[in-house]
Amino acid sequence: MSRIEKDALGTLELPDDCLYGIHTQRSVNHFAYSEERLDPVFIKAFALVKKACILANEETGFLDSDKARVLAESCSEIAGGKHHSWIVVNPWQGGAGTSTNMNFNEVLANLALKKMGFAPGSYDKIHPLHDVNRHQSTNDVYPTALRVAVLLRLKDLEKAVTDWQAGLQEKESVFQNILKLGRTELQDAVPMTLGMTFGAWAEAVARDRWRIFKARERIKIHNLGGTAVGTGLGAPREYIFKASEHLKKETGLVLARAENLVDATQNLDSFAEVSAILKSYAVNLMKIANDLRLLSSGPAGGFHELRLPEIQAGSSIMPGKVNPVIPESAVQVALRVMSNDQVIAQAAGMGQLELNHLIPLITHSFMESLKLLTAVTVAMDHHCTRDIQANRESCESKIGEGWTLATALVPYFGYDTVQTWVKEALAEKKSFKNLVLEKKYLTPDQLDTILSPQNMLKLGFTPGDTV
């Protein structure tokens, strides 16, 4: 069985029980570019925006209470995770998100119709445009939904980053007494502690945590009520204020209506700014992930100073091989987020006059970055750094074999003297440490004092320090 729906362009046949309508079907027909669908959190956010508008129209007397009740209930169901299978439009769509808005308008209308005992498509009872979309434009509803979705995802990301930071700080404490070789340009440098390495990572992640927290301020300003270009044309003044109030209540978020709705409708630089913050986190994520790969490399032919948790087999041909798969996945996520940032920046800059027609691309890229970063941060915390182990023997065996120890002695004996000892060690083909001890330039106790973790952690030497 089927029903016929019509619009200004003609008619289309849809199954009787189909909860979307002709506008959605046209979008499905024209934008079948991929199997991708809208992000679930964005769907939730869009439903909450629609509910706020419905409640505002009811409160201002523009929507019958019975209609408002079933429509609001339908919005709540979608926001709670139901009926997402009927939100079928592709993220890759023209029209600045109109296809998405119409998909919601039609599904909400038909859900409400069913609740009232009517068949889907009975738009003389509840109409997708006249009732569900009353006093709205895609141009104010869609960007507002994106802001809500980003804020919801940012909360999840902030928690994940906070937890990871705490885990890295815990390892900083656990490994504070393990000496290791510092390296610059992949060459031996001076001694440090393994705890210092984790402390530096934790500090970098802490900056990202702060940036992500502050990003809320850039996203919380919405343009709901501005309708087509931000003038509010076609929407009652009281409705505009009420819709904003209901939006804050329904989402539980700190949101504010823009003072200049024309600006908030056409300019998406705030998304470019927050995307750049996500890119900054991706930079640190990549750096830490690559460091972990290096420090855990081996075991026979690499640094082998860290042992990452063994979570899956690493080869289909080499028995016993285990790869650093979580850091490897993190690097890939970081690259994707950096790519998305470039897309978002260009798309934000290509908006023309009163509207950015590329907001569907911004939405898809932004939500992907947030989702991936949150998931990989949890993975880095739970499946990598939380259960990481130090190979103390491998860390400490590299200390003192060359100019690493020599640099540590310069504050006590002077550059020229220590350089003479280095040449002597090279000439006699001995490790620098053994030569220093054999020649009795230092006693074992003095050497232990210089290389003690406490000495590394005290932040530099004091003039007149002796051993």
N, C-alpha and C positions, 0 to 999 in steps of 0.2 A: 504494500500500500504506500501511496505517496501523496504529497500535497504540492500545490503550485504556489510559489511566492513571486511577487513582482516588485520591480523598482522602476526608476525612470528610464533604465536601459532595456527593460523587457521582462521576461519571466524565466524562472528556472524551476525544475522539479527536484524536490527533496523528499527523503523518506518521512513517513508520518511521524515517527518518534524522534526525529532529529531535533536536537535542542539548539542548533544554530540555524541561521537563516540565509537569505539570498546574498547578502553583502559578504558574509563569511565565505560562502561557497565560491563566490567570484574570486576572492582572495586566494582560496585554496587552489583554484584552477589556474590562476595567473602566476602565483609565486611558489610553485612546487620545485624550489631550488635545492632542497635538502630534506633530510629526515629530522632536522632539529626542531625543537619546540621552545616556547618561551620559558624562561627560568621560573621554577615553582615559587620562589620568593617574590618575583615580580608579579606573578599571577595573584598571589596573596595580597600584595600591596595594591594592585589595581582594584581588586574586589573591595578593599577597605576604603579606597577613594570613592568608589561608586556608592558604597553604603553611606558615607558622609554626605554625599550630594543628595541621596534619596531622603535621608533624615532631615536635611536642611529644607528640602522642598516640602516635606510633610509639615515641618514646624512653621513654615511661612505660609501654609495654606495652598500651595500649588500642586500638591499630590494627595489624593485620597488616602485616608489612613489604612484602609483595608489593602490597597495596592502597596502602600509603603511597607506595611508589615510583612507581606510575603516577599517583596523585593529585598528588604533588609535581611530577612531570614536567608534568602538565597545567597546574598553577598557573604553572609557569615559562613555558610556552608562551603563556598568556594575558598574563602580565606582560611578555613579550617582544613583544607586539603581535598575536599570532595569536588566531583564534576570536572576535574582538570582535563579529563580526556576530551571534553567538548571545546576546550580552548585550543583550536587546531591551526590557527594561522602560523605561517612560517616567520621566524625572526627576520629573515631577509625579505623585506617588503617595502614597496614605495608608499607614498602618501603620508609620511610623517607620523605613522602609527594609527591612521584611521581604520585600517583593517583590524587591528587589535581592539580598538575601542568598539567597533561594530560587533565583533565577535562577543565581547562581554555584554553589550546591549542586548543582543539577540538571545544569548544563553540565559541571561538573568530574566528577560521577559518570559521566555518559555518555561523556565523553572517555576516562576511565579504563577504562570497560567496553570501548570499542572497542579500546583498546591491549591489553586482555587477551583479545580475540577474541570478546567477547559483543556482542549487539545492544543499542542504546540502549533503556532502559527495563527492563533486566534487574536490577531493584533488589534481588533476592534475593542477588545477587553483590556489588554495591557500592550502598549506599543513600545518597541525598542527605542524609538527616537522621542516620541511625544512624552513618554513617561520615564523610561530608564535614563535617557540622556538629556532630560529637561534641564535647561539653563547651563548646559555644558558644551564644550568643544573638545575635540581630541587634543587641541593645542594647549589646553590647560590641564586636562585630566591625565594625559599620558606623561608629561614631564613631572607632574606631581607624584604619580605612581612610581616613576623611576627614583625620585628622591626618597620616597618612603622605603622602597626596596633596598636602595643603597644603605640607608641608615640601619635597616634591619640586618643586612649582611655585615656592616661595619661592626656592629655589636658582637657578632660571632667571631669576626676576625680579631677584634681587640682582645677578647677572652683567650683565644688560641695563642696570640702573641704574648699575652701576660703570663700564661702558663709555661710557655717555652722559655721565656726570660727567667722565670723562677727556677726552672730545671737547669738551665745553664749556670745560674748563680750557685745552685747546690753543688754542681760539679766543680765550680771554681773553688769552693771550700774543701771538697773532698780531695782534690788534686793539688792543693796549695803547697805541699811539701815534696812534690815530685819534680826533680830537676830535668830539664830537657834542653835541647839545642835550639836556640832561636835561629831563624833563617831570613835572609833578605836576598831577593832576586834568585831564590832557590839555592843560594850558596850559604855555607856555614856562617853564622854571625856570633852573637854572644849568648851566654847561658841565661835562662829564664826558668820560671816554673810552669808546669802544665796548667796549674790553676790560673796563671796570668792569661794564657791562651783562651780559656773558657770565659774569664772575666772580660776580656776584650770583646768576645762575641756577645756576651750578655749586655754589655754597654751599648753596642750597636743596635741590638734588638730593643733595648729600652728606649732609644731615640725613636725607633719606628712605632713603638707603643704610644709614645706621646704624640707623634704626628697623626697617627690613626685616630686617637681620641680627639684631637683638635679638628680633624677633618669634618666632624659633625657640624661644626659652626658654618662650614662652607656649603653644606648640602641642605640644611634645615629650612632655608628660605624657599617657599613654593609660590606658584602662580595660580593656584586654584581660585576660580571666580573671574579670571581675566578673560575667559572665553577665547575668541578666535585669535586676536592679536594683542591682548592684554588691556583692552579698554573696558572690558566688562560689558560690552554691548550685548543686549539680549538677556541679561541676568539681573534680577532685582537686587538692589543694594543690600537689603536685609539678608537675602539668601547668601550673598557673597561672604558676609561676616559669619553667618551661621555655619556655612560649609566648612570654613576654617576651624571653627570651634569643634564641630563634630569630628573633623579629621584628627585633631589632637587627641580627643577622647577615644576614638576607635583604635588608633594605632598605639597609643601610650607613649608616643615620641614627643620630643621637644621640637615643635614645628612653628613656623611663623610665616604669615602671608607677607609677600614682598610689598614694600612701599611703592615701588614702581613696577607694576605688573607687565608693562610693555617690555621693559628691560628683562625681567625674569622669563618672559615667554620666548624672546628671540636669542638671548645670549646664554650660552652653555659653558662659559669659561670656568665656572665652578667645578664642573665635572672634569675638565681638563686638569685643573689644579689638584683635585683629589686623586685623579688617575696618576699624576706625577708622584704623589705621596706613595701610592701603591708601587710604582716603579722603584722608588727609593728603597722600599722594603725588599722588593725583588732583587735589587743590587746586593743588599746585605745577605739575603738568603742564598744567592748564588755564591758569594764569597765564602760564607761559612760552609756550605755544602762542598765546595771544591777543596777547602782546607781539610775537611774531614776525609775526603777521598785520598788526599795526599798523605795525611798523617796515619791513615789506616792501611796504606798500600803495602803490598808484600804478600805473604809474610817474609819470604826469603829475599826477594829482590827489591823491597821498598823500605819506607821509613819504619813501618810496623810499631809505631809508638802508641797507637790507639787500637782497641779491638771493638769494632762495631757489633751490635747484636746480629746473630746469624738468623735471618728470617726466611731464606729460601735458597734452594740450590742455584749455583751460579753458572753452571755449564752443563750442556747435554753430552759433552764428550770428555771433560776433565773431571774425574771423581774428586770430591772434596772441595772444589773451588766454590768460594762464596764471594759475591760481589756487593759493593756498597750501593744497593739499589735505591734506598730511600734518598740519599744525597743526589744520586743520578736523576731521580724523578724531580727532585727539588730544582735542579738546574734547568730542567726542561720547562717546569712551571714558570720559573723566573724569566726565561726567554719568551714564553708566551705572553706573560704580563707586560714585559717591555714592548713587545710587538703591539699588543692591544693599546698600550699608552700612545704609541705613535698613531694608531688608527683614530683613537679618541681625540687627540689633539688636532689632527687634520680635519676630522669630521666636524668638530666644534668650530673650527675656523672657516668652514665652508658653508655655514648657515647664511642665508641670504635675506636681507631686509627683515621682515617681521617674524620669521620662523626658521627654525633649522629643520630641513626636510630629512636630514640624516640621523635623526634621533633614534630610529630603530637599530641602526648599526652601533651607535654609542651605547645603547641599552644592552645589546647582546654582548659586546666586548667588555663592558664594565662589569656586568653580572658574572661573566665567565672569570674575569680576573679575581673578583672577590671570592667566588666559590672555590677556585683552584688554590688561591693563597691560604684560605682557611683550612682546607683539607690537608694540604701539604705541610702546613705548620703543625697541625695535630700529629701528622705522621712523623715529622722530624722529632717532635717531643716524645711521643709514645713508643715509636719503633726504632729510634736511633739514639738520641743523646741521653735519654733517661736511663738506659741500661748499658751505656758505653763503659768500657773498662780501659784502664791505663796499663800499658806494658812498661812497668817501671824499669826493668832491666835494660830494655832497648833504649828507653829515654836517656838513662844515666850513662850508658856505655859510650855514648858519643861525646860526652863532656870531657874536655881536656885532651883530646887527641890532636889538636892542632892549634890554630891561632884563636880559637874560641876561648880557651883558658888564658892565652897570652893577653887578649884584650882585657880580661878581668883583672890582670896583674898590673896594667899600666898605671892606675891611680896610686899604686903603692911603690912602684920601682921606676916609673918613667918610661916613655915610649922607646927611647934609644936603647936602654938597658934590656928591655924585654925583646926588642927586635934582634939584639945580639943573641939572646937565648934561642929565639926561633931559628936563626941561621945555624946555630950550633946543633940544634935538634935535627934539622934537615941534613946537615953535613954528616952527622953520625947515624942518620937513618933510624932515629928513635922517635917515639911519641913525645910530644912536648911535655906532657905530664910526667912521664917516666924520667925524662932528662932533669926536670926541675927537682924531682925527689932524689934522684941519684947524685946530682951535683950538690945537693943540700942547699939549694937556693931558698927552699922552703921546707919546713917540716910537714909531715902528714897532717898534723893538727892545724897548722896555719892554712894549709890548702883547703881543709874541710871548712874552716871559718870563712874563707873567701867565697867558697861555693855553696855555703849554707843557704837554704831557702829564705831564712830570716834576712840574710844579707841582700838577697835579690829583692825582697819586698820592702826594704826600708827607704826606697826612693833616693838613690844616689849615695855618694860618700860625703863625709865631712872632712875638710882639710885637716891634715894631721892624723888621719886614721892610719893605724899600723896593724900589722899582723904578728 
